[in-house]
Each structure stands twice: as structure tokens, then as C-alpha cells.
């Protein structure tokens, strides 16, 4: 990756980089891209996708059963702003 590409990525993220930082990021991005290319070369034909690197016995998910919920008043009790019984949030548009 060259400096212009790094600068463009920085602009998209609303970041500004100095010349020294551009050099460092270009080198780091290059190493990341090389690593991703090596991973892409791996033969994964026939491998099942994993949901966890742990054994299934180690992954115990709790049952998804409904439980006690907060009352409407308790849910709004600590809200910094509420309007007409709803959470008040800043307007975006």
C-alpha cells in the first residue's frame, strides 16, 4: 500500500497522519495484507465451520427461556431523558 491509499483510509476514518506515521502504517498494512493472502492459500475444503475453538463440551449455552422483565417505570428510572414514557435521544437528522 502506498501513502496515498493510507491517507485515503485515514480520511474515511476522519484521521490525520504525519509523514512518519504514513510510512509506519504503509508497512503495517503491507504485513497485514501478506498475512491475509497466506491465510487465503490454506486448503479448507471439507472442513466444517467452527462456532468456537473450544470443545463442544466446554461451550455450555444457557437455555433461551423468558424470565422476569423490568417494569416500564423501572426501565425508564435511570434514563437521562424520557419523553411521554419513551427514552429520549438526541435527534440525528
Beta strands, then each sheet from edge to edge (+ up, - down):
strand 1: 82-83
strand 2: 86-87
sheet 1: 1+ 2-
end
